[in-house]
Amino acid sequence: MAFLPVGYKLEPTKEELVGYFLRMKDSGQPLPINLYPQFIEYNIYTNHPFRILCDTLESRSVNGEVNGLEEGYFFTKPSKVSDNAKKNKSRCIKGHGTWQEKEATTPVLDFSGRRIGNLKYYKFKPDSGSENDSLNKDEWCMHEYSLVDKQDDYVLAHLSFRKTTSR
């Protein structure tokens, strides 16, 4: 198995995330083996973002070294609010909170200017009195990438957090 070099940090562009990684996942092609620890299939809409990063920590280690607990890339399928809802997806996490959209959808364009996907930005809003308030001391963010022609299929979510100094 090939591993990433020490000090390597994955910083793909939104065009690469949609046009390469998400397109490969959607078409059933395997990702290059050395990128496997960076991209994990996981239903992120079932748990608190901190728990997700902890649950997948072992999977995201390279040569026994953890690739940071502060972020992760996840292939996931958003759940529909109802069977009749084509575009409305549920981003509510029972007992923890809700991912709330913070900005308008941004189109993702390929090199020729053709729209290949969408980018949405969310912040995690914890439920009042959620089961573990200590998990909510940081601001959790998610960038959700989707293919323009595959709205009901996989999305690629980039979870990250920003430490807050006082609360």
Secondary structure, DSSP 8 states (H G I E B T S, - for coil): -----TT------HHHIIIIIIHHHHTT----GGGGGGEEE--GGGS-HHHHHHHTTTTTEETTEE--SSEEEEEE--EESSTT-SS-EE-EETTTEEEEE-S--EEEE-TTS-EEEEEEEEEEEE-TT-S-GGGGSSEEEEEEEEETT-TTS-EEEEEEEE--S--
